[in-house]
């Protein structure tokens, strides 16, 4: 099931997030006060609105409260960012990501309840979008441009099956090198591949970064 993400502000940062999310099938609701910004990103979004996102009634009208997460993507004016965060909180949005211009902005945005505060710009936009897209992946450590160590939760349909049965190397080109019995558990590197996978397990594998990430982002692990 695709995620619905709200993006408030369509500069370089917001536009980069919108495009990246779109590439992986997520739906985006975007708001910007400039019509040309909305028109530029229109091919990548489900709904684009020209308006002021500090107006909570506007956000209600466009259904922003239905979003799984919202990104406050403008960091130029602190007052606007603060009002954007507060409006999202009033609408009951649990996951709020805000862009900060500097350290002082970051401290304020964290204090008022932003889930994550980031500083700038295009590179950060790609990283934020990929974090939003994650379904099962908990963490990624890149070894080089093409290979990563990936820590991820097994999808529901893997529960009760063994690694031998799942044949992950053939299906996803990932080699499982360890597992944790739970999120905070010790990494076990000597394990029985015939052991049934339990719900709380966290698997650790080496894989081609982009290939496995894309499968996860599209919720295609099966």
Secondary structure, DSSP 4 states (H G I P E B T S, - for coil): ---EEEEE--SHHHHHHHHHHHHTT-EEEEEES-HHHHHHHGGG-SEEEES-TT-HHHHHHTTGGG-SEEEE---S-HHHHHHHHHHHHHTT-S-EEEE-SSHHHHHHHHHTT-SEEE--SHHHHHHHHHHHH-SSEEEEEESSSSEEEEEEEPPGGGTT--HHHHTHHHHH-EEEEEEESSTTSPPB-S--TTSPPPTT-EEEEEEEHHHHHHHHHTT---
